[in-house]
Amino acid sequence: MYGGLQSNRVLLDELRFGVGTGLSCEVAVCAPFPYLAQMQSLLAGSALAWGAQNVSEYGQGAYTGEVSAAMLADFACRYVIVGHSERRALFGDTSEVVAAKFCAAQLAGLTPVLCVGETLAERESGRTMEVVRRQMATVIDLAGVAALANAVVAYEPVWAIGTGRTATPEQAQEVHAVIRAQVAASDAGIATGLKILYGGSVKPQNAASLFAQADIDGGLIGGASLVAADFLAICRAAV
């Protein structure tokens, strides 16, 4: 929950220019709801895609304060984040709610970015893989594994978000490999094509070593995305 009309313009202008100077990776920016129109206006025709940070699991109706996937599509959003750890921890988004949001996004033609990850207590108790598999399974059970062909998964260890702590490349790779294997157990083709991003204090200094891992296909960038030079440096590491 950052940004303002003036600061957004400065950031997006810098990103539009930077991404347009030869980056070969896919780059998207997800903004708070009030700024979707500004983002659409500034990024239309650029190499940058855009999206939202959340979506309602409901369609049109008496859901005051909610924002539907169809509304996001009106602003030409390509992506929407579902299941971010802050939504799960602070706003009560259960894995079942996340799965419903995933389906609602796809029904409107959006690509959901499905976030999964464990807390520090869950990691220290050796439950990382159990937690991540369960979060993935809830979506697969509702949407079907084929739905992942039009989705992105992001592994974000909760203990590494905004704390300055980062999973080592080996720790992150281990979880990414488990996610891909879980999908492969149902459909090897879907698993091979699935983009699995790492999110958790990714910085220019550690991006290349993370992205060099076999099953890490990119990053879900938080704080570093608010500084154009840092975000573009991370993008260059993904090429």
C-alpha positions as a printed NumPy array, in Angstrom:
array([[  0.   ,   0.   ,   0.   ],
       [  2.394,   2.613,  -1.35 ],
       [  2.228,   5.281,  -4.006],
       [  0.558,   8.492,  -5.071],
       [ -0.271,  10.08 ,  -8.394],
       [  2.955,  12.083,  -8.623],
       [  5.344,   9.433,  -7.297],
       [  3.663,   6.796,  -9.461],
       [  4.236,   8.881, -12.573],
       [  7.922,   9.273, -11.836],
       [  8.38 ,   5.564, -11.079],
       [  6.376,   4.291, -14.053],
       [  8.038,   6.683, -16.488],
       [ 11.45 ,   5.406, -15.357],
       [ 10.363,   1.786, -15.581],
       [  8.782,   2.251, -18.999],
       [ 11.989,   3.751, -20.319],
       [ 14.21 ,   1.157, -18.632],
       [ 12.224,  -1.861, -19.756],
       [ 12.058,  -0.472, -23.274],
       [ 15.843,  -0.408, -23.666],
       [ 16.47 ,  -4.016, -24.49 ],
       [ 15.272,  -6.237, -21.632],
       [ 14.172,  -9.624, -22.908],
       [ 12.351, -10.824, -19.785],
       [  8.654, -10.293, -19.118],
       [  7.964,  -7.48 , -16.629],
       [  4.696,  -6.507, -14.963],
       [  3.708,  -3.996, -12.29 ],
       [  0.782,  -4.553,  -9.925],
       [ -0.649,  -1.43 ,  -8.303],
       [ -3.328,  -0.606,  -5.71 ],
       [ -6.846,  -0.333,  -7.162],
       [ -7.116,   3.511,  -7.198],
       [ -4.121,   3.783,  -9.53 ],
       [ -5.145,   1.26 , -12.193],
       [ -6.461,   3.961, -14.545],
       [ -3.26 ,   5.987, -14.196],
       [ -1.153,   2.89 , -14.777],
       [ -3.168,   1.912, -17.853],
       [ -2.74 ,   5.402, -19.274],
       [  1.006,   5.576, -18.64 ],
       [  1.917,   2.041, -19.697],
       [ -0.357,   1.506, -22.717],
       [  1.762,   0.586, -25.716],
       [  4.85 ,  -0.148, -23.615],
       [  6.7  ,  -3.394, -22.964],
       [  5.342,  -3.408, -19.403],
       [  2.252,  -5.391, -18.46 ],
       [  0.18 ,  -4.377, -15.461],
       [ -2.201,  -5.805, -12.927],
       [ -3.724,  -5.536,  -9.472],
       [ -2.676,  -6.707,  -6.024],
       [ -5.939,  -8.414,  -5.075],
       [ -9.376,  -9.326,  -6.414],
       [-12.735, -10.36 ,  -5.021],
       [-13.821, -13.949,  -5.272],
       [-17.297, -12.638,  -6.152],
       [-18.715, -11.309,  -9.405],
       [-21.048,  -8.348,  -9.749],
       [-23.454,  -7.97 ,  -6.871],
       [-24.099,  -6.58 ,  -3.417],
       [-20.501,  -6.777,  -2.186],
       [-19.818,  -3.19 ,  -1.151],
       [-16.13 ,  -2.324,  -1.119],
       [-15.043,  -5.311,  -3.208],
       [-13.416,  -5.161,  -6.666],
       [-14.313,  -7.859,  -9.168],
       [-12.108,  -9.469, -11.785],
       [-14.333,  -8.024, -14.528],
       [-13.595,  -4.548, -13.167],
       [ -9.863,  -5.239, -13.354],
       [-10.303,  -6.408, -16.944],
       [-11.903,  -3.044, -17.751],
       [ -8.511,  -1.486, -16.99 ],
       [ -6.739,  -3.963, -19.286],
       [ -5.067,  -5.698, -16.36 ],
       [ -3.245,  -8.834, -17.426],
       [ -2.291, -10.083, -13.967],
       [ -3.687, -10.144, -10.454],
       [ -1.961, -11.347,  -7.301],
       [ -3.936, -13.847,  -5.205],
       [ -2.958, -15.302,  -1.85 ],
       [ -0.203, -12.84 ,  -0.961],
       [  1.01 , -13.63 ,   2.544],
       [ -0.226, -10.263,   3.835],
       [ -3.716, -11.048,   2.557],
       [ -3.581, -14.449,   4.23 ],
       [ -2.161, -13.184,   7.533],
       [ -3.827,  -9.793,   7.956],
       [ -7.122, -10.096,   6.099],
       [ -8.127, -13.701,   6.627],
       [ -7.752, -15.02 ,   3.087],
       [ -7.864, -18.767,   3.633],
       [ -6.539, -21.184,   1.035],
       [-10.162, -21.815,   0.016],
       [-10.763, -18.081,  -0.521],
       [ -7.512, -17.834,  -2.469],
       [ -8.595, -20.698,  -4.709],
       [-11.933, -18.98 ,  -5.351],
       [-10.125, -15.736,  -6.243],
       [ -7.845, -17.699,  -8.566],
       [-10.867, -19.068, -10.42 ],
       [-12.628, -15.694, -10.526],
       [ -9.538, -14.111, -12.065],
       [ -9.263, -16.734, -14.779],
       [-12.979, -16.531, -15.565],
       [-12.442, -12.855, -16.443],
       [ -9.415, -13.634, -18.604],
       [ -6.793, -12.536, -16.08 ],
       [ -3.621, -14.418, -15.213],
       [ -3.512, -15.062, -11.457],
       [ -0.176, -14.88 ,  -9.673],
       [ -0.713, -17.462,  -6.94 ],
       [  1.389, -16.869,  -3.832],
       [  2.291, -19.704,  -1.48 ],
       [  4.702, -19.856,   1.419],
       [  5.334, -20.708,   5.041],
       [  5.761, -18.677,   8.215],
       [  8.946, -18.728,  10.282],
       [  7.296, -21.013,  12.849],
       [  6.266, -23.442,  10.121],
       [  9.788, -23.482,   8.65 ],
       [ 11.429, -23.988,  12.033],
       [  9.077, -26.876,  12.787],
       [  9.981, -28.559,   9.497],
       [  6.564, -28.05 ,   7.914],
       [  7.561, -25.924,   4.895],
       [  6.827, -28.533,   2.244],
       [  3.609, -29.646,   3.919],
       [  2.285, -26.063,   4.042],
       [  3.244, -25.223,   0.465],
       [  1.86 , -28.474,  -0.926],
       [ -1.43 , -27.914,   0.916],
       [ -1.767, -24.356,  -0.388],
       [ -1.098, -25.551,  -3.925],
       [ -3.436, -28.526,  -3.589],
       [ -6.39 , -26.368,  -2.554],
       [ -6.151, -24.443,  -5.823],
       [ -5.512, -27.54 ,  -7.952],
       [ -8.467, -29.356,  -6.379],
       [-10.851, -26.486,  -7.197],
       [ -9.495, -25.239, -10.532],
       [ -7.859, -28.374, -11.924],
       [ -4.188, -28.718, -12.759],
       [ -4.783, -27.533, -16.338],
       [ -5.64 , -24.085, -14.96 ],
       [ -1.977, -23.638, -14.062],
       [ -1.198, -23.35 , -17.779],
       [ -2.645, -19.835, -17.523],
       [ -1.214, -18.882, -14.156],
       [  2.001, -17.962, -12.385],
       [  3.064, -19.333,  -9.   ],
       [  5.155, -17.307,  -6.57 ],
       [  6.905, -18.875,  -3.589],
       [  7.203, -16.252,  -0.879],
       [  8.514, -17.43 ,   2.491],
       [  6.654, -15.174,   4.929],
       [  9.704, -14.88 ,   7.165],
       [ 11.688, -13.298,   4.304],
       [  9.194, -10.595,   3.288],
       [ 10.16 ,  -7.09 ,   4.337],
       [ 12.51 ,  -8.445,   6.989],
       [ 15.769,  -8.212,   5.083],
       [ 16.122, -11.963,   5.526],
       [ 16.265, -13.949,   2.307],
       [ 16.047, -17.645,   1.667],
       [ 19.346, -18.873,   0.313],
       [ 19.256, -19.809,  -3.37 ],
       [ 19.432, -23.454,  -2.29 ],
       [ 16.528, -23.101,   0.171],
       [ 14.396, -21.392,  -2.439],
       [ 15.294, -23.903,  -5.148],
       [ 14.329, -26.792,  -2.88 ],
       [ 10.806, -25.439,  -2.464],
       [ 10.452, -24.481,  -6.129],
       [ 11.442, -28.021,  -7.112],
       [  8.795, -29.447,  -4.768],
       [  6.127, -27.188,  -6.304],
       [  7.053, -28.234,  -9.826],
       [  7.137, -31.909,  -8.831],
       [  3.698, -31.628,  -7.233],
       [  2.276, -30.246, -10.479],
       [  4.213, -32.793, -12.555],
       [  2.588, -35.606, -10.626],
       [ -0.666, -34.623, -12.368],
       [  0.641, -33.163, -15.631],
       [  4.308, -33.092, -16.614],
       [  3.7  , -30.71 , -19.517],
       [  1.979, -28.123, -17.337],
       [  4.784, -28.412, -14.784],
       [  7.487, -27.846, -17.38 ],
       [  5.863, -24.665, -18.667],
       [  4.871, -23.278, -15.266],
       [  6.582, -20.034, -14.243],
       [  7.511, -20.194, -10.552],
       [  8.749, -16.901,  -9.104],
       [ 10.608, -16.279,  -5.853],
       [  9.482, -13.457,  -3.585],
       [ 11.176, -12.505,  -0.34 ],
       [ 13.606,  -9.584,  -0.044],
       [ 14.909,  -9.945,  -3.588],
       [ 17.505,  -7.233,  -4.194],
       [ 19.955,  -6.367,  -6.993],
       [ 22.683,  -7.996,  -4.889],
       [ 21.051, -11.44 ,  -4.665],
       [ 18.811, -11.589,  -7.737],
       [ 21.289, -13.248, -10.101],
       [ 22.13 , -16.078,  -7.709],
       [ 18.438, -16.743,  -7.075],
       [ 17.472, -16.651, -10.731],
       [ 20.337, -18.982, -11.636],
       [ 18.561, -21.862,  -9.882],
       [ 16.961, -24.47 , -12.13 ],
       [ 13.383, -24.001, -10.965],
       [ 13.367, -20.26 , -10.193],
       [ 11.929, -18.48 , -13.215],
       [ 11.873, -14.913, -11.915],
       [ 10.906, -12.787,  -8.955],
       [  7.886, -11.287,  -7.221],
       [  9.463,  -8.042,  -6.086],
       [  8.184,  -5.989,  -3.167],
       [ 10.13 ,  -3.123,  -1.625],
       [ 12.818,  -3.02 ,  -4.311],
       [ 10.148,  -2.366,  -6.958],
       [  9.559,   1.096,  -5.48 ],
       [ 13.056,   2.181,  -6.55 ],
       [ 13.307,   2.171, -10.338],
       [ 17.083,   1.605, -10.459],
       [ 16.854,  -1.38 ,  -8.109],
       [ 13.88 ,  -2.916,  -9.878],
       [ 15.493,  -2.559, -13.296],
       [ 18.732,  -4.085, -11.982],
       [ 16.716,  -7.099, -10.797],
       [ 15.034,  -7.318, -14.201],
       [ 18.429,  -7.332, -15.9  ],
       [ 19.477, -10.216, -13.638],
       [ 16.539, -12.236, -14.963],
       [ 17.583, -11.966, -18.589]])
